[in-house]
Amino acid sequence: MGGINFERFFETEKQRIFGTDFFADAEDYEAWDEIDFESEEDIPGEQTFEVKAEDMTFYAAGVLDDNPLMTDEEYAKNSPYGELFPHPIFLTQIAFWCIGVKGRGNWIRTPGARNPGQDIEIYEPFRVGETIHIKMRPHDRWIKRKKYYLNYKIDFYNQDNVKKATWIVELILPKSKEDIRKFLQGIRGVEV
């Protein structure tokens, strides 16, 4: 991606494994006009996310939040929480990991997508040692000012099926596979 060597910033096991070239599998991503709203079934993520201390601390550091409750295990152990506390948007890391690249919901990685907003409800914090899985489903889509909006509802559960959070993620996407291909070729401003 643009000649930037992201690997020099990677600190955790997951960071080293996670693919940063969202163009590589773009042909396999769902386009706006392909999303199935007929099924009411929740879609499971491709994989689970085992929460490790390094995931929490380096996520907070990566978003430039130096709160010691999120970045310093020893400090957090001696706090009223008694453990590391996740950054409020730590769930985005979990979602991208769990959704993966092959299954439904992968539109979240689409080149050319823009993020106009999101709603996050956290029911209880993610904890080191939990294994998180997601269930998601298309929530809504619409066209506004010649832009294609889509949102999904993603629910996060731990290994005991305790619901940890809900994220309604909204993106403006290319409408079709052809529009994704145009974006990959450098053609911008794809409209209706």
C-alpha positions as CSV (number, residue, x, y, z in Angstrom):
1,M,0.0,0.0,0.0
2,G,1.7,3.1,-1.2
3,G,5.2,1.9,-0.3
4,I,4.7,2.4,3.4
5,N,6.3,-0.2,5.6
6,F,3.7,-0.8,8.2
7,E,5.5,-3.8,9.6
8,R,7.9,-1.6,11.5
9,F,5.0,-0.5,13.7
10,F,3.8,-4.0,14.5
11,E,4.2,-5.1,18.1
12,T,1.7,-7.9,18.7
13,E,1.3,-11.4,17.3
14,K,-2.1,-10.4,15.7
15,Q,-0.6,-7.3,14.1
16,R,2.1,-9.4,12.5
17,I,-0.6,-11.9,11.1
18,F,-3.3,-9.4,10.1
19,G,-3.1,-8.4,6.4
20,T,-2.9,-4.7,5.8
21,D,-3.2,-4.8,2.0
22,F,-7.0,-4.4,1.7
23,F,-6.5,-4.3,-2.1
24,A,-5.3,-7.9,-2.2
25,D,-8.6,-9.6,-1.7
26,A,-10.9,-6.8,-2.9
27,E,-12.3,-8.8,-5.7
28,D,-13.8,-11.1,-3.1
29,Y,-15.4,-8.4,-0.9
30,E,-19.1,-7.8,-1.0
31,A,-20.3,-4.7,-2.8
32,W,-23.2,-2.6,-1.7
33,D,-25.6,-4.0,-4.3
34,E,-24.7,-7.6,-3.2
35,I,-25.7,-7.5,0.4
36,D,-28.4,-10.0,1.2
37,F,-31.2,-8.4,3.3
38,E,-33.6,-11.4,2.7
39,S,-32.1,-13.6,5.5
40,E,-32.8,-12.7,9.1
41,E,-30.1,-15.0,10.3
42,D,-27.1,-13.7,12.2
43,I,-23.8,-14.3,10.3
44,P,-20.9,-15.7,12.4
45,G,-17.5,-14.2,12.0
46,E,-14.7,-16.1,10.2
47,Q,-12.6,-16.4,13.3
48,T,-12.5,-15.7,17.1
49,F,-10.3,-13.1,18.9
50,E,-8.5,-14.2,22.1
51,V,-8.0,-11.0,24.1
52,K,-4.4,-10.6,25.2
53,A,-2.9,-7.8,27.3
54,E,-0.6,-6.9,24.4
55,D,-3.7,-6.4,22.2
56,M,-5.2,-3.9,24.6
57,T,-2.0,-2.0,25.4
58,F,-0.8,-1.6,21.8
59,Y,-4.3,-0.7,20.6
60,A,-4.4,2.2,23.1
61,A,-0.9,3.2,22.1
62,G,-1.8,3.0,18.4
63,V,-4.6,5.5,18.9
64,L,-2.3,7.7,20.9
65,D,-4.1,7.2,24.2
66,D,-1.6,7.0,27.0
67,N,-4.0,6.4,29.9
68,P,-2.2,4.0,32.2
69,L,-5.4,2.0,32.8
70,M,-5.1,1.0,29.2
71,T,-1.4,0.8,28.6
72,D,0.3,-0.3,31.9
73,E,-0.6,-3.7,33.3
74,E,1.0,-3.1,36.7
75,Y,-0.8,0.3,37.1
76,A,-4.1,-1.2,36.1
77,K,-3.7,-4.1,38.5
78,N,-3.4,-1.6,41.4
79,S,-6.4,0.5,40.2
80,P,-10.0,0.1,41.3
81,Y,-10.6,-1.9,38.1
82,G,-7.9,-4.4,39.1
83,E,-7.0,-5.2,35.5
84,L,-6.3,-3.5,32.1
85,F,-9.3,-1.6,30.8
86,P,-9.9,-1.6,27.0
87,H,-10.0,1.5,24.9
88,P,-13.6,2.4,24.1
89,I,-13.1,1.6,20.4
90,F,-11.0,-1.5,21.0
91,L,-13.9,-3.5,19.5
92,T,-13.0,-2.2,16.0
93,Q,-9.8,-4.3,16.2
94,I,-11.9,-7.3,17.3
95,A,-14.4,-6.8,14.5
96,F,-11.9,-6.6,11.7
97,W,-10.1,-9.7,13.0
98,C,-13.3,-11.7,13.5
99,I,-14.9,-10.8,10.2
100,G,-11.9,-11.9,8.2
101,V,-11.6,-11.6,4.4
102,K,-13.5,-14.5,2.9
103,G,-17.0,-14.5,4.5
104,R,-19.9,-12.2,4.5
105,G,-19.4,-8.9,6.2
106,N,-16.0,-8.4,4.5
107,W,-17.4,-5.3,2.8
108,I,-16.0,-3.5,5.9
109,R,-12.5,-3.8,4.3
110,T,-13.6,-2.4,0.9
111,P,-11.1,0.0,-0.7
112,G,-12.8,3.4,-1.3
113,A,-15.1,3.0,1.7
114,R,-15.6,6.0,4.0
115,N,-16.9,6.0,7.6
116,P,-19.6,8.6,8.2
117,G,-20.6,7.3,11.6
118,Q,-21.1,4.5,14.0
119,D,-23.0,3.6,17.2
120,I,-21.3,1.6,19.9
121,E,-23.0,0.2,23.0
122,I,-20.6,-1.5,25.5
123,Y,-22.4,-3.7,28.0
124,E,-19.3,-4.8,29.9
125,P,-15.6,-4.3,29.2
126,F,-13.6,-6.9,27.2
127,R,-11.1,-8.7,29.5
128,V,-7.8,-10.3,29.0
129,G,-8.3,-14.0,28.6
130,E,-11.7,-13.9,26.9
131,T,-12.3,-15.4,23.5
132,I,-14.6,-13.1,21.6
133,H,-16.8,-14.2,18.6
134,I,-19.2,-12.0,16.7
135,K,-22.7,-12.4,15.1
136,M,-23.7,-9.8,12.5
137,R,-26.4,-9.0,10.1
138,P,-27.2,-6.3,7.5
139,H,-29.1,-3.5,9.3
140,D,-29.9,-0.9,6.7
141,R,-28.8,0.6,3.4
142,W,-29.8,3.7,1.5
143,I,-28.7,6.2,-1.1
144,K,-28.1,9.8,-0.2
145,R,-26.6,12.5,-2.4
146,K,-25.5,9.8,-4.9
147,K,-23.6,7.9,-2.2
148,Y,-24.3,4.3,-1.2
149,Y,-24.6,3.9,2.6
150,L,-24.7,0.5,4.4
151,N,-24.7,-0.5,8.0
152,Y,-24.4,-3.8,9.8
153,K,-25.2,-4.6,13.4
154,I,-22.4,-6.6,15.0
155,D,-22.8,-8.2,18.4
156,F,-19.8,-9.3,20.4
157,Y,-19.9,-12.3,22.7
158,N,-17.3,-14.0,24.9
159,Q,-16.7,-17.7,25.3
160,D,-19.7,-18.0,27.7
161,N,-22.0,-16.2,25.2
162,V,-22.2,-13.2,27.4
163,K,-23.0,-10.2,25.2
164,K,-20.2,-7.7,25.5
165,A,-21.1,-5.0,23.0
166,T,-23.1,-4.0,19.9
167,W,-21.6,-2.0,17.1
168,I,-23.7,-0.6,14.3
169,V,-21.0,0.3,11.7
170,E,-21.9,2.5,8.8
171,L,-19.8,3.0,5.6
172,I,-20.2,4.7,2.3
173,L,-19.3,2.0,-0.2
174,P,-18.7,1.6,-3.9
175,K,-22.1,0.4,-5.3
176,S,-20.9,-2.6,-7.3
177,K,-17.9,-4.9,-8.0
178,E,-17.2,-2.8,-11.1
179,D,-17.0,0.3,-9.0
180,I,-14.6,-1.4,-6.6
181,R,-12.5,-2.4,-9.6
182,K,-12.5,1.3,-10.8
183,F,-11.3,2.4,-7.4
184,L,-8.5,-0.1,-7.5
185,Q,-7.5,1.4,-10.9
186,G,-7.3,4.9,-9.4
187,I,-10.7,6.1,-10.8
188,R,-12.3,8.1,-8.0
189,G,-15.7,9.8,-7.6
190,V,-17.7,6.8,-8.7
191,E,-21.4,7.9,-8.5
192,V,-24.9,6.7,-9.5
